[in-house]
Amino acid sequence: MAELRALSGVSHAFIYRHIKNGKLAQPEKWGRSSRWKESDVKAWLASFQQ
């Protein structure tokens, strides 16, 4: 989550809101960590540039 926040420059609340609204794929949970596919993150970040 911290790396995704650093890449996007948005808050964790914004990220979770996008997950809830279907704009960002659900993360895979590895223990207490959230992991996203790189392709999902790139597509999500590209949506900001439109």
C-alpha positions as CSV (number, residue, x, y, z in Angstrom):
1,M,0.0,0.0,0.0
2,A,2.8,2.4,0.9
3,E,4.5,1.9,-2.5
4,L,1.2,2.4,-4.3
5,R,0.6,5.6,-2.4
6,A,4.0,6.8,-3.2
7,L,3.6,6.1,-7.0
8,S,0.2,7.7,-7.2
9,G,0.5,10.5,-4.6
10,V,-3.0,9.8,-3.2
11,S,-4.2,8.8,0.2
12,H,-5.1,5.3,1.3
13,A,-8.7,6.4,1.6
14,F,-8.7,7.4,-2.1
15,I,-7.2,4.0,-3.0
16,Y,-9.8,2.1,-1.0
17,R,-12.6,4.2,-2.5
18,H,-11.4,3.3,-6.0
19,I,-11.3,-0.3,-5.1
20,K,-14.9,-0.1,-3.8
21,N,-16.0,1.7,-7.0
22,G,-14.3,-0.9,-9.2
23,K,-11.7,1.6,-10.6
24,L,-8.8,-0.4,-9.1
25,A,-8.7,-4.2,-8.9
26,Q,-8.9,-5.9,-5.5
27,P,-5.5,-6.5,-4.1
28,E,-4.2,-10.0,-3.3
29,K,-3.6,-10.3,0.5
30,W,-0.3,-11.8,1.6
31,G,-0.6,-11.9,5.3
32,R,-1.3,-8.3,6.3
33,S,0.1,-6.9,3.1
34,S,-1.9,-5.9,0.0
35,R,-0.4,-6.7,-3.4
36,W,-1.6,-5.6,-6.8
37,K,-0.6,-6.9,-10.2
38,E,1.7,-4.5,-12.0
39,S,-0.6,-4.4,-15.0
40,D,-3.5,-3.4,-12.8
41,V,-1.5,-0.6,-11.2
42,K,-0.2,0.7,-14.6
43,A,-3.8,0.8,-16.0
44,W,-5.1,2.6,-12.9
45,L,-2.3,5.2,-13.0
46,A,-2.9,5.7,-16.8
47,S,-6.5,6.5,-16.0
48,F,-5.3,9.6,-14.1
49,Q,-3.6,10.9,-17.3
50,Q,-6.8,10.8,-19.4
